[in-house]
Amino acid sequence: MDVSKRIVIHGAGSVGCYIGGWLAAAGLPVAYLGRSGVQSEIAANGMLLTDQEGRQHRFGPDEVDYQTDPQLLSEATLILVTVKSEGTPNAIAEIQRHAREDVPVVSLQNGVRNVAALRAGLGDARVVAGMVPFNVAHTKAGHWHRGTSGELHVEYGPLLDPYVPWFEKAGLPVVRMADVVGTQWGKLLLNLNNPINALSGLPLRVQLGESGYRQCLALCIEEALQCITEAGIALPADIGLVPPAELITLLRLPDEDYGRQVGQRHKIDEQARSSMWEDLEQGRPTEIEYLSGEIVALAATLGREAPFNAKARALIRAAERGGRRDWTGPELLQQFKDAAGTGADADC
Ligand SMILES: NC(=O)c1ccc[n+]([C@@H]2O[C@H](COP(=O)([O-])OP(=O)(O)OC[C@H]3O[C@@H](n4cnc5c(N)ncnc54)[C@H](OP(=O)(O)O)[C@@H]3O)[C@@H](O)[C@H]2O)c1
């Protein structure tokens, strides 16, 4: 396969600019398909990529090929899909309309539905599942910062083989995954912190350092894990750093013990925040339906409720309408405890 043509990042926001940017820095020809707001930022500021280990790369405005017309897809030899879940149907329609039929399409999105949707729309053979374990924040105009650790996961298969060395060269080593479904659900468990982080209004490191928020997260993960197990979905042995059940125990430790046991192993820098916080900050719809909402939907298929995840969803929906997003840990925990007694989607 000829990797000397064009990698098109479809939906170039935080993840797309960060991953695309490092691939370009490694020497691959990358073009970005995104929105005019980001295009103007880059035209004015260039593109700056930084990470929690002090790595950085700066592109001048003229070095970034950022376009807004989906016709760009016709030039792609590889497409990396980095739109939010809600944007997947549109992305599929654009790929169908503009891209060559043999071009591999890699989903680097969260959630458990995007890969299946891409496969249904574009065919099984060309769609590759990916998973981005780390956090990328859009900290300033033209600046994207990675704030946590973790390695990219990409499904086994020959389509991506020619590109894997380039990812390594770009400082984005790739783990090949055999169990796509389990990995996606495992990542979803970790993403259940996104609404809690967004509702706290705090950087991730501060939020995860406070017991009240961690207990909310433990309730959401425990509930999700029960549903996932009952549904017969097998998870990988470890999600993040530890097995899911061990994670719940760790989250329930007092602050000092948690800091000692987890803080050392899982580095989160000061700037990291969930993308859901960023969505609320920008007045954009969130991915809540594809994260906590997915657990509520799974519970419904099992004939049960998921009151903690339903509460997280209800509070985020309220925040999307302008409601509170500065809950303290104890306040939020009380909301979750009340939800268990009063029913899932109570108005917030
Ligand atoms: N940020 C993170 O730390 C992180 C980490 C791991 C995984 N993820 C996952 O990665 C995915 C992307 O997240 P993100 O944070 O990068 O989102 P993002 O910053 O919102 O970037 C997506 C960009 O794509 C644009 N877009 C949507 N549809 C498009 C289309 N058809 N053509 C061109 N541009 C389009 C969006 O514009 P509009 O807003 O106008 O739609 C937005 O600017 C999500 O599934 C997320 O859960 C994120």
The ligand as an SDF file (V2000), in Angstrom:
LIG
                    3D

 48 52  0  0  0  0  0  0  0  0999 V2000
  -10.8430   14.8180   23.5170 N   0  0  0  0  0  0  0  0  0  0  0  0
  -10.4210   13.7350   24.1360 C   0  0  0  0  0  0  0  0  0  0  0  0
   -9.6750   13.8140   25.1150 O   0  0  0  0  0  0  0  0  0  0  0  0
  -10.7890   12.3640   23.6390 C   0  0  0  0  0  0  0  0  0  0  0  0
  -10.0340   11.2660   24.0460 C   0  0  0  0  0  0  0  0  0  0  0  0
  -10.3410   10.0000   23.5710 C   0  0  0  0  0  0  0  0  0  0  0  0
  -11.3870    9.8340   22.6880 C   0  0  0  0  0  0  0  0  0  0  0  0
  -12.1370   10.9060   22.3210 N   0  0  0  0  0  0  0  0  0  0  0  0
  -13.2360   10.6650   21.3900 C   0  0  0  0  0  0  0  0  0  0  0  0
  -12.8220   11.1220   20.1030 O   0  0  0  0  0  0  0  0  0  0  0  0
  -13.9430   11.6130   19.3630 C   0  0  0  0  0  0  0  0  0  0  0  0
  -13.6560   13.0640   18.9770 C   0  0  0  0  0  0  0  0  0  0  0  0
  -13.5590   13.8430   20.1730 O   0  0  0  0  0  0  0  0  0  0  0  0
  -12.9270   15.2980   20.1640 P   0  0  0  0  0  0  0  0  0  0  0  0
  -12.7910   15.6780   21.5820 O   0  0  0  0  0  0  0  0  0  0  0  0
  -11.7720   15.3640   19.2580 O   0  0  0  0  0  0  0  0  0  0  0  0
  -14.1450   16.1120   19.5130 O   0  0  0  0  0  0  0  0  0  0  0  0
  -14.1200   17.5780   18.9060 P   0  0  0  0  0  0  0  0  0  0  0  0
  -13.0050   18.3690   19.5100 O   0  0  0  0  0  0  0  0  0  0  0  0
  -15.5180   18.0860   19.0080 O   0  0  0  0  0  0  0  0  0  0  0  0
  -13.7180   17.3470   17.3760 O   0  0  0  0  0  0  0  0  0  0  0  0
  -14.5920   16.9160   16.3850 C   0  0  0  0  0  0  0  0  0  0  0  0
  -14.6370   18.0040   15.3320 C   0  0  0  0  0  0  0  0  0  0  0  0
  -15.1870   17.4540   14.1510 O   0  0  0  0  0  0  0  0  0  0  0  0
  -16.1030   18.3940   13.6040 C   0  0  0  0  0  0  0  0  0  0  0  0
  -17.0010   17.6790   12.7210 N   0  0  0  0  0  0  0  0  0  0  0  0
  -18.1090   16.9580   13.0260 C   0  0  0  0  0  0  0  0  0  0  0  0
  -18.6290   16.4080   11.9120 N   0  0  0  0  0  0  0  0  0  0  0  0
  -17.8320   16.7940   10.8910 C   0  0  0  0  0  0  0  0  0  0  0  0
  -17.8510   16.5510    9.5000 C   0  0  0  0  0  0  0  0  0  0  0  0
  -18.7930   15.7790    8.9310 N   0  0  0  0  0  0  0  0  0  0  0  0
  -16.9020   17.1200    8.7280 N   0  0  0  0  0  0  0  0  0  0  0  0
  -15.9410   17.9000    9.2870 C   0  0  0  0  0  0  0  0  0  0  0  0
  -15.8650   18.1610   10.5990 N   0  0  0  0  0  0  0  0  0  0  0  0
  -16.8080   17.6140   11.3850 C   0  0  0  0  0  0  0  0  0  0  0  0
  -16.7450   18.9700   14.8260 C   0  0  0  0  0  0  0  0  0  0  0  0
  -17.4410   20.1510   14.5230 O   0  0  0  0  0  0  0  0  0  0  0  0
  -18.9140   20.4170   15.1990 P   0  0  0  0  0  0  0  0  0  0  0  0
  -18.6520   20.6400   16.6420 O   0  0  0  0  0  0  0  0  0  0  0  0
  -19.3780   21.6090   14.4410 O   0  0  0  0  0  0  0  0  0  0  0  0
  -19.7390   19.1870   14.9460 O   0  0  0  0  0  0  0  0  0  0  0  0
  -15.5330   19.1870   15.7150 C   0  0  0  0  0  0  0  0  0  0  0  0
  -14.8760   20.3870   15.3820 O   0  0  0  0  0  0  0  0  0  0  0  0
  -15.1440   11.4510   20.3110 C   0  0  0  0  0  0  0  0  0  0  0  0
  -15.7840   10.2390   20.0710 O   0  0  0  0  0  0  0  0  0  0  0  0
  -14.5000   11.4320   21.6950 C   0  0  0  0  0  0  0  0  0  0  0  0
  -15.2860   10.7730   22.6660 O   0  0  0  0  0  0  0  0  0  0  0  0
  -11.8540   12.1770   22.7650 C   0  0  0  0  0  0  0  0  0  0  0  0
  1  2  1  0
  2  3  2  0
  2  4  1  0
  4  5  1  0
  4 48  2  0
  5  6  2  0
  6  7  1  0
  7  8  2  0
  8  9  1  0
  8 48  1  0
  9 10  1  0
  9 46  1  0
 10 11  1  0
 11 12  1  0
 11 44  1  0
 12 13  1  0
 13 14  1  0
 14 15  2  0
 14 16  1  0
 14 17  1  0
 17 18  1  0
 18 19  2  0
 18 20  1  0
 18 21  1  0
 21 22  1  0
 22 23  1  0
 23 24  1  0
 23 42  1  0
 24 25  1  0
 25 26  1  0
 25 36  1  0
 26 27  1  0
 26 35  1  0
 27 28  2  0
 28 29  1  0
 29 30  1  0
 29 35  2  0
 30 31  1  0
 30 32  2  0
 32 33  1  0
 33 34  2  0
 34 35  1  0
 36 37  1  0
 36 42  1  0
 37 38  1  0
 38 39  2  0
 38 40  1  0
 38 41  1  0
 42 43  1  0
 44 45  1  0
 44 46  1  0
 46 47  1  0
M  CHG  2   8   1  16  -1
M  END
$$$$
